[in-house]
């Protein structure tokens, strides 16, 4: 081996020399890059020092200008003061921008800097005002006591620390560059010497190879001696069979355990008699019964007419094999008895082990799967969802847990599995993937049954509750005439308890939907102080019932705090906290609400004057049905769900909630929410002359087709592919109308529509739900097809009747007298209530209880507005959409959804638009017709207020 290595010395030396030359070039490039990077760092440090000095100069101008005015009282001395104030904020922002990516100074330094700047500005302004008000002497005394010099000294220290830090950085950068250059120079010298040495070594190796040839000749002569020693050292028994078939020992291992030539000779001769290739290796296993040993015998031809035989003692190996086989049988029985799905795969994707439960997915047996890959198994594509994630585990390690995974077995039955994957590294370095999947299908079916039961119960409870609450509200509003003093308290009791029952049902359903992750959130950018003030206004009548007043503790000056919230869910949180505080405060007490901002968060606190929370109850206060004692529910009412729901809602809105309580001193509940950064000012781009339509469609190709079709009909267009992008377009541009896809990717389309209608700015914005079907198959022309329907609002029960009135008012023209409205609803009670509610509008209301009746009326009359309940006795109300769009003129629609989950019914309803197959120009003309007749909305008159 040394000789062979020596022969290759000279190419190795030459290769190393060239590699070193390349490395020296690379090192030179690195040195150049380091110098350039250091120059950039020096420039940045100089900019920071300059910015700090500019800020200090502005501060000194403010200080000296104010003092000059105090001393002289002349206006011209205020010029440096006013110039410093104008430049200060710009210098402050510039310094913060330069230091944004620096670890020093930290946020605390900026906080101190801003505090001292604010103090200095306030003191300077106060000194100037004092000079104007009381004269020189008193102003001079005030200057001495105000502490402006001390604050200026602190500012100099703060800014000087930054300059000192940057100068240190400059010094360190210079030293680093010097070190790098010196290091590169040394490497260049050393590398050059090494290259020269390698060239000399290559020449020496060539000369040395000539000597090695002589060494090899001597080694060949010693080969026979080494071979003889080797034959004696091997642990196997070696035999030679000559051409006369005589068996002789070459070496013997393990002494008396080795079989003699006479004992093994019959076996070797029988191997020689086997037919086949005479040069092929032949082997067998032989048991020496006299010694109770097992041997593995191999017979190898030498090619010279004789043979060599090797007899290896494999007795212990055979015992290990038998033990391993027993363990495999045991493992097989264990995994086959497990009802969970178990399988093991290697890195190449071959199944090494699986149990009966896993094989049953393919209606097969484990033996038909093991040793094969998924693509080689009949129906193996059904297993692909179970096999995902192994490549990621191989890269990153750890474990993979999938809570729910849907899969279809060979019988077409849907199965839901909880999957755990773990990598297992073997002794040879290979990695195996062990997967255990628990069948959750039965549990999921039970949860689905529970969800369907809750949905059904919700529908059956909410529908009569809507009628009861609406009828009571209309009676109390005087729609049936004056109510006697005797009857009014009874009606008030009935109305309040119907409201209480609605809240109870909503709390139970909210808890269930929160646990299932199905609670609908409509996030938008909201002004937190405005929402808090609205919550206080809404809860005031409730506080008056308990004799408790409300007080808002707000910071001085305007508080800018906007957060990404669902305004309805936030109102629910505030209502829960405020109602709890009111109920736990004594009559004549005060519930105070404080609001303050701390950096990137805003904190809202609700303080009551109750007895406080008992220590033993604090750990359970946010649990479901948690109440301090059994008498608490009877005395104050409630289910104990409010705080549990409140915590879940706050967490869903990325907030935190907690409380501080002391016995006898009341309790303060607080919640913290992340504050959004201030929005950028809107683009001042001039509005186009043509009316602008916003196309909200996740399919970019389909959106562009619709935009071009609308442009051909005289509209300017904008395209948004997500709900978030659509909101940005609505803020930036003046939008005439909006087309909304029923299949947004980042948010439910129904939630987006409901969020728009909850904002005054977009309450009357025309919204047309447009389903686009671009044909992209090779056998199609790629033409745009789809349908469109105008939607005023999407309401789901229990609906406040005033909300229906507001939607109807939005959907009617200003002069609505004599307008014809179609109300399609299978509940006669709700039809009667709505008829009484709309009576003051002097409109013609036509009712239909079934789809058949509605289709007949649509064939007979045109309508200005359609109110459609999705749940009808003979089908889905959304089946009327296509017929509505064909009416002349096409009426906008108000949709009522009585199901528990509006997203599910919303998706089913919007899919009805798939039946419409109008081409691009027809679709654009349909949109144009609907926009021409879209009502502008109308104000509420006094009769409707009373209704």
LINURJO-V494720 format. One record per residue. N is the residue number from 0. OMEGA is omega in radians with two decimals (* if undefined). D_LAST is the distance of its C-alpha to the last C-alpha in whole Angstrom. Layout:
BEGIN
N,OMEGA,D_LAST
N,OMEGA,D_LAST
END
This chain:
BEGIN
0,3.08,106
1,-3.13,107
2,-3.13,109
3,3.11,106
4,-3.12,104
5,3.14,107
6,-3.09,107
7,-3.10,104
8,-2.99,104
9,3.06,105
10,3.10,102
11,-3.14,99
12,3.11,101
13,3.14,100
14,3.13,97
15,3.13,96
16,3.14,98
17,3.10,95
18,3.12,92
19,3.09,93
20,3.11,93
21,-3.14,90
22,3.11,89
23,3.09,90
24,3.13,89
25,3.13,85
26,3.10,86
27,3.11,87
28,3.12,83
29,-3.14,82
30,3.12,83
31,3.13,82
32,3.13,79
33,3.12,79
34,3.11,80
35,3.13,77
36,3.13,75
37,3.09,76
38,3.12,77
39,3.12,73
40,3.11,72
41,3.13,75
42,3.14,72
43,-3.14,69
44,3.12,71
45,3.09,72
46,3.12,69
47,-3.13,67
48,3.13,70
49,-3.14,69
50,3.13,66
51,3.13,66
52,3.11,69
53,3.11,67
54,3.12,64
55,3.12,66
56,3.12,68
57,3.13,64
58,3.13,64
59,3.09,67
60,3.13,66
61,-3.09,63
62,-3.08,65
63,3.13,68
64,-3.13,66
65,3.14,64
66,3.11,68
67,3.12,69
68,3.12,67
69,-3.07,67
70,-3.02,71
71,-3.06,71
72,-3.12,67
73,-3.03,68
74,-3.04,65
75,3.11,67
76,3.12,67
77,-3.11,64
78,3.08,64
79,3.11,65
80,-3.11,62
81,3.10,60
82,3.11,61
83,3.11,62
84,-3.12,58
85,-3.05,57
86,-2.97,59
87,-3.06,59
88,3.13,55
89,3.09,57
90,3.14,60
91,3.14,58
92,3.14,56
93,3.13,59
94,3.13,61
95,3.10,58
96,-3.13,58
97,-3.08,62
98,-3.03,62
99,-3.07,59
100,-3.11,61
101,3.05,64
102,3.07,64
103,-0.02,65
104,-3.10,63
105,-3.12,61
106,3.14,57
107,3.11,58
108,3.13,61
109,3.13,58
110,3.10,56
111,-3.12,59
112,-3.12,59
113,-3.13,56
114,-3.11,56
115,3.12,59
116,-3.14,58
117,3.13,55
118,-3.12,57
119,-3.13,60
120,-3.14,57
121,-3.13,56
122,-3.14,59
123,3.13,60
124,-3.14,57
125,3.12,58
126,-3.14,61
127,-3.11,61
128,3.11,58
129,3.11,61
130,-3.14,63
131,-3.01,61
132,-2.93,60
133,3.08,63
134,-2.97,66
135,-2.99,69
136,-3.14,70
137,3.13,67
138,3.12,66
139,3.10,69
140,-3.13,69
141,3.12,65
142,-3.13,66
143,-3.04,69
144,-3.01,66
145,3.11,63
146,-3.13,65
147,-3.13,65
148,3.14,68
149,3.14,68
150,3.12,64
151,3.10,66
152,3.11,69
153,3.12,67
154,3.11,65
155,3.13,69
156,-3.12,69
157,-3.12,66
158,3.08,67
159,3.10,71
160,3.12,70
161,-3.14,68
162,3.12,71
163,3.13,74
164,-3.13,72
165,3.10,72
166,3.05,76
167,3.11,77
168,3.10,75
169,-3.13,77
170,3.13,80
171,3.14,79
172,3.12,78
173,3.13,82
174,-3.14,84
175,3.12,82
176,3.14,83
177,3.13,86
178,-3.12,86
179,-3.14,85
180,-3.14,88
181,3.13,90
182,3.13,89
183,3.13,89
184,3.11,93
185,3.13,94
186,3.13,93
187,-3.14,94
188,-3.11,98
189,-3.14,97
190,3.13,96
191,3.11,99
192,-3.12,101
193,3.10,100
194,3.12,100
195,3.14,103
196,-3.14,104
197,3.08,102
198,3.09,105
199,3.12,108
200,3.11,107
201,3.10,106
202,3.11,110
203,-3.13,111
204,3.11,109
205,3.12,111
206,-3.11,114
207,-3.14,113
208,3.12,112
209,3.11,116
210,-3.09,117
211,3.12,114
212,3.12,116
213,3.13,119
214,-3.12,117
215,3.12,115
216,3.10,119
217,3.12,120
218,3.13,116
219,3.14,117
220,3.14,121
221,-3.06,119
222,-3.09,116
223,-3.14,118
224,3.12,119
225,-3.13,115
226,3.12,114
227,3.11,117
228,-3.13,115
229,3.13,112
230,3.11,113
231,-3.06,114
232,-3.08,110
233,-3.11,108
234,-3.12,106
235,3.09,107
236,-3.07,110
237,3.13,112
238,3.07,114
239,3.07,116
240,-3.10,117
241,-3.09,120
242,3.09,121
243,3.09,123
244,3.02,120
245,-3.09,121
246,3.10,119
247,3.06,119
248,2.84,118
249,3.04,116
250,-3.12,115
251,3.12,114
252,3.03,111
253,2.95,110
254,-3.01,114
255,3.10,114
256,-3.07,111
257,3.08,112
258,3.13,113
259,3.13,116
260,-3.13,118
261,-3.12,119
262,-3.04,116
263,-3.06,113
264,3.13,116
265,3.14,115
266,-3.12,111
267,3.14,112
268,3.09,114
269,3.06,112
270,3.11,109
271,-3.10,112
272,-3.12,112
273,3.14,109
274,3.13,108
275,-3.13,106
276,-3.11,106
277,3.13,109
278,-3.08,108
279,3.07,105
280,3.10,104
281,-3.11,104
282,3.13,103
283,3.08,102
284,-3.04,102
285,-3.13,105
286,3.09,105
287,-3.03,108
288,-3.11,109
289,-3.13,112
290,-3.11,110
291,3.12,106
292,3.11,105
293,-3.11,103
294,2.99,104
295,-3.01,102
296,3.09,105
297,3.13,105
298,-3.04,108
299,3.06,108
300,3.13,110
301,-3.06,112
302,3.14,113
303,3.12,117
304,3.09,117
305,-3.07,117
306,3.00,113
307,3.13,112
308,3.12,110
309,3.08,108
310,-3.10,107
311,3.12,104
312,-3.10,103
313,-3.10,100
314,-3.14,100
315,3.11,98
316,3.13,95
317,3.08,95
318,3.10,94
319,3.11,91
320,3.13,90
321,3.11,90
322,3.12,88
323,3.12,86
324,3.09,86
325,3.13,85
326,3.09,82
327,3.10,81
328,3.13,81
329,3.13,79
330,3.12,76
331,-3.12,76
332,3.14,75
333,-3.08,73
334,3.13,71
335,3.12,71
336,-3.14,70
337,3.12,67
338,3.09,63
339,3.12,62
340,-3.09,63
341,3.01,66
342,-3.13,68
343,3.10,70
344,3.05,71
345,-3.06,73
346,3.14,73
347,3.12,74
348,3.12,71
349,3.06,73
350,3.10,72
351,-3.10,75
352,2.98,73
353,-3.11,70
354,-3.08,69
355,-3.12,69
356,3.11,65
357,-3.14,65
358,-3.14,67
359,3.07,65
360,-3.12,62
361,-3.10,65
362,-3.05,66
363,3.10,69
364,3.14,72
365,-3.10,72
366,3.13,76
367,-3.09,75
368,-3.06,72
369,-3.12,75
370,-3.11,77
371,3.06,74
372,-3.06,72
373,-3.11,68
374,3.13,69
375,-3.08,72
376,3.09,70
377,-3.10,69
378,-3.08,65
379,3.12,65
380,3.09,63
381,-3.08,60
382,-3.00,62
383,3.10,61
384,-3.13,57
385,-3.02,60
386,-3.09,62
387,3.05,60
388,-3.08,61
389,3.11,64
390,3.10,65
391,3.09,63
392,3.14,65
393,-3.14,68
394,-2.95,67
395,-3.08,65
396,3.14,67
397,-3.14,64
398,3.12,62
399,3.10,59
400,3.09,57
401,-3.05,54
402,-3.13,51
403,3.11,50
404,3.13,52
405,-3.13,51
406,3.14,54
407,-3.12,55
408,-3.06,59
409,3.14,61
410,-3.14,59
411,-3.13,56
412,3.13,54
413,3.13,52
414,3.11,53
415,-3.00,52
416,2.95,54
417,-2.90,54
418,3.00,57
419,3.12,60
420,3.11,63
421,3.02,66
422,3.13,69
423,-3.12,72
424,-3.13,75
425,-3.10,78
426,3.13,82
427,3.10,83
428,3.12,80
429,-3.09,78
430,3.06,74
431,-3.12,72
432,3.14,69
433,-3.10,68
434,3.04,64
435,-3.12,63
436,3.12,60
437,-3.12,58
438,-3.12,56
439,-3.02,52
440,-3.11,51
441,3.14,51
442,3.13,49
443,3.11,47
444,3.10,46
445,3.11,45
446,3.10,43
447,3.09,41
448,3.12,41
449,3.13,39
450,3.13,37
451,3.12,36
452,-3.14,35
453,3.12,33
454,-3.14,31
455,3.13,31
456,3.12,30
457,-3.13,27
458,-3.08,26
459,3.10,26
460,-3.03,25
461,-3.10,22
462,3.09,21
463,3.11,20
464,3.09,19
465,-3.14,16
466,-3.12,15
467,-3.10,16
468,3.13,14
469,-3.14,11
470,3.14,11
471,3.13,12
472,3.12,9
473,3.09,6
474,3.14,9
475,3.11,10
476,3.07,6
477,-3.11,7
478,3.14,6
479,-3.13,10
480,-3.09,11
481,-3.13,13
482,-3.12,14
483,3.13,18
484,3.12,20
485,-3.06,22
486,-3.04,19
487,3.11,17
488,3.13,20
489,3.11,20
490,3.09,16
491,3.13,17
492,-3.13,20
493,-3.11,19
494,3.14,16
495,-3.14,18
496,3.04,21
497,3.07,19
498,3.13,18
499,3.12,22
500,3.07,23
501,3.13,21
502,3.13,23
503,3.14,26
504,-3.14,26
505,3.12,26
506,3.13,29
507,-3.14,31
508,3.11,30
509,3.10,30
510,-3.11,34
511,-3.11,35
512,3.07,34
513,3.12,36
514,-3.12,39
515,-3.13,39
516,-3.09,38
517,-3.13,35
518,-3.05,32
519,3.05,30
520,3.11,31
521,-3.04,30
522,3.03,32
523,3.11,32
524,-3.03,33
525,3.05,31
526,-3.02,32
527,3.11,32
528,3.13,32
529,3.12,28
530,3.12,27
531,3.12,29
532,3.12,27
533,3.11,24
534,3.11,25
535,3.11,26
536,-3.09,22
537,-3.03,20
538,-3.05,23
539,3.11,23
540,3.12,20
541,3.10,23
542,3.11,26
543,3.11,25
544,-3.11,24
545,-3.11,28
546,-3.12,29
547,3.14,30
548,-3.11,30
549,3.13,30
550,3.11,32
551,3.10,33
552,-3.06,37
553,3.12,37
554,3.09,40
555,3.13,41
556,-3.12,40
557,3.12,38
558,3.12,38
559,-3.13,38
560,3.09,37
561,-3.09,36
562,3.10,36
563,-2.99,35
564,2.84,32
565,-3.03,29
566,3.13,27
567,3.13,25
568,3.06,28
569,3.09,29
570,3.10,25
571,3.10,26
572,-3.12,30
573,3.13,29
574,3.12,26
575,-3.10,29
576,-3.11,31
577,3.14,29
578,3.06,28
579,-3.14,32
580,3.13,33
581,-3.10,31
582,-3.10,31
583,3.08,35
584,-3.13,35
585,3.08,36
586,-3.06,34
587,3.14,34
588,-3.11,35
589,2.99,34
590,-3.09,33
591,3.11,35
592,3.12,34
593,-3.07,37
594,3.11,37
595,-3.13,40
596,3.12,42
597,-3.14,46
598,-3.09,47
599,3.11,45
600,3.03,43
601,-3.10,40
602,3.06,40
603,3.13,37
604,3.09,37
605,-3.06,35
606,3.07,37
607,3.12,37
608,-3.12,39
609,-3.07,39
610,-3.08,43
611,-3.08,43
612,-3.14,44
613,-3.09,47
614,-3.09,50
615,-3.11,50
616,-3.00,46
617,-3.11,46
618,-3.09,47
619,-2.94,45
620,-3.13,42
621,3.11,40
622,3.14,41
623,3.11,39
624,-3.12,38
625,3.05,40
626,-2.99,39
627,3.08,42
628,-3.06,43
629,-3.13,42
630,-3.09,40
631,-3.13,38
632,-3.12,35
633,-3.06,35
634,-3.02,35
635,-3.14,33
636,3.12,31
637,-3.09,31
638,-3.04,33
639,-3.14,35
640,-2.97,34
641,-3.09,32
642,3.07,35
643,3.09,36
644,-3.12,33
645,3.14,33
646,-3.14,37
647,3.14,37
648,-3.14,34
649,3.12,36
650,3.10,39
651,3.11,37
652,3.04,36
653,3.14,40
654,3.10,40
655,3.12,41
656,3.11,40
657,-3.12,42
658,3.03,42
659,-3.06,45
660,3.06,45
661,-3.12,47
662,3.10,48
663,-3.10,46
664,3.10,45
665,-3.08,42
666,3.05,41
667,3.00,40
668,3.13,38
669,3.01,39
670,-3.12,38
671,-3.10,40
672,3.08,39
673,-3.10,41
674,3.09,40
675,3.05,40
676,-3.12,43
677,-3.11,42
678,3.08,41
679,-3.13,43
680,-3.11,42
681,3.12,41
682,-3.09,44
683,3.12,44
684,-3.12,45
685,3.13,44
686,3.11,41
687,3.11,43
688,-3.14,42
689,3.08,41
690,-3.05,37
691,3.09,37
692,3.09,36
693,3.13,36
694,-3.14,38
695,-3.01,37
696,-3.11,40
697,3.11,42
698,-3.05,45
699,-3.11,46
700,3.13,48
701,-3.14,45
702,-3.14,43
703,3.10,46
704,3.13,46
705,-3.14,43
706,3.14,43
707,3.12,46
708,3.12,44
709,3.13,41
710,3.11,44
711,3.12,46
712,2.97,43
713,-3.13,42
714,2.89,40
715,-3.03,42
716,2.94,41
717,-3.11,41
718,3.02,42
719,-3.10,40
720,3.12,42
721,3.10,40
722,3.13,36
723,3.12,38
724,3.12,39
725,3.12,36
726,3.10,35
727,3.13,38
728,-3.14,38
729,3.13,34
730,-3.03,35
731,-2.97,38
732,2.99,37
733,-3.04,35
734,3.07,34
735,-3.08,32
736,-3.08,31
737,2.99,32
738,-2.98,34
739,3.08,33
740,3.08,36
741,-3.04,35
742,3.05,38
743,-3.09,38
744,-3.02,41
745,-3.09,39
746,3.05,36
747,3.14,33
748,3.13,32
749,3.10,28
750,3.11,29
751,3.14,30
752,-3.13,27
753,3.10,24
754,3.08,26
755,-3.06,26
756,3.11,22
757,-3.13,22
758,-3.10,23
759,-3.06,22
760,-3.05,25
761,-3.10,25
762,-3.11,21
763,3.13,22
764,3.08,26
765,3.11,27
766,3.11,28
767,3.09,30
768,-3.02,31
769,3.08,35
770,-3.08,38
771,3.14,41
772,3.09,44
773,-3.12,47
774,-3.06,50
775,3.13,53
776,-3.09,56
777,-3.09,59
778,-3.11,59
779,-3.12,56
780,3.13,55
781,-3.09,53
782,3.12,50
783,3.08,46
784,3.13,44
785,3.14,40
786,-3.08,37
787,3.06,34
788,3.12,30
789,-3.08,27
790,3.07,24
791,-3.13,21
792,3.12,21
793,-3.05,22
794,3.05,19
795,-3.00,21
796,-0.01,19
797,-3.06,18
798,3.00,15
799,-3.09,12
800,3.09,9
801,3.09,8
802,3.08,12
803,3.13,12
804,-3.14,9
805,3.12,12
806,3.12,15
807,3.13,14
808,3.09,13
809,-3.06,17
810,-3.12,18
811,3.06,17
812,-3.12,20
813,3.07,19
814,-3.00,19
815,-3.09,17
816,3.13,17
817,3.12,19
818,-3.10,19
819,3.14,20
820,3.07,18
821,3.10,20
822,-3.13,19
823,-3.07,22
824,-3.11,21
825,-3.11,23
826,-3.11,21
827,3.13,20
828,3.14,17
829,3.09,16
830,-3.14,16
831,-3.13,14
832,-3.12,11
833,3.10,11
834,3.10,12
835,-3.12,9
836,-3.06,6
837,-3.09,8
838,-3.12,9
839,-3.09,8
840,-3.12,10
841,3.11,13
842,3.08,15
843,-3.10,17
844,3.08,17
845,-3.00,20
846,3.06,20
847,-3.12,23
848,-3.07,24
849,3.08,28
850,-3.11,30
851,3.11,32
852,-3.11,29
853,3.13,27
854,3.14,31
855,-3.14,31
856,3.12,28
857,3.08,29
858,-3.02,32
859,-2.98,31
860,2.89,28
861,-3.08,27
862,3.08,24
863,-3.07,22
864,3.08,20
865,3.06,21
866,-2.97,19
867,3.00,22
868,-3.09,22
869,-3.05,26
870,3.12,27
871,-3.06,27
872,-3.04,30
873,3.08,32
874,-3.10,32
875,-3.12,30
876,-3.14,28
877,3.10,29
878,3.13,32
879,-3.02,30
880,-3.07,30
881,3.12,33
882,3.11,32
883,-3.10,29
884,3.13,32
885,-3.14,34
886,3.13,31
887,-0.05,32
888,3.14,30
889,-3.10,29
890,2.97,25
891,-2.96,24
892,2.90,22
893,-3.04,20
894,3.05,22
895,-3.11,20
896,-3.07,23
897,-3.10,23
898,-3.10,27
899,-3.11,28
900,-3.09,30
901,-3.14,28
902,-3.10,31
903,3.12,33
904,3.11,30
905,3.12,30
906,3.13,34
907,-3.13,34
908,-3.09,31
909,3.08,33
910,3.07,36
911,3.11,35
912,3.12,35
913,3.13,39
914,3.14,39
915,-3.10,39
916,3.11,42
917,3.12,42
918,-2.98,45
919,-3.11,44
920,3.10,44
921,3.13,42
922,3.12,39
923,3.11,39
924,3.09,39
925,3.10,36
926,-3.13,34
927,3.13,35
928,-3.12,33
929,3.12,30
930,3.14,30
931,-3.10,31
932,-3.10,27
933,-3.08,25
934,3.12,22
935,-3.04,22
936,-3.08,19
937,3.13,16
938,3.14,14
939,3.11,11
940,-3.02,10
941,-3.14,9
942,3.14,6
943,3.08,5
944,3.12,5
945,3.12,4
946,*,0
END
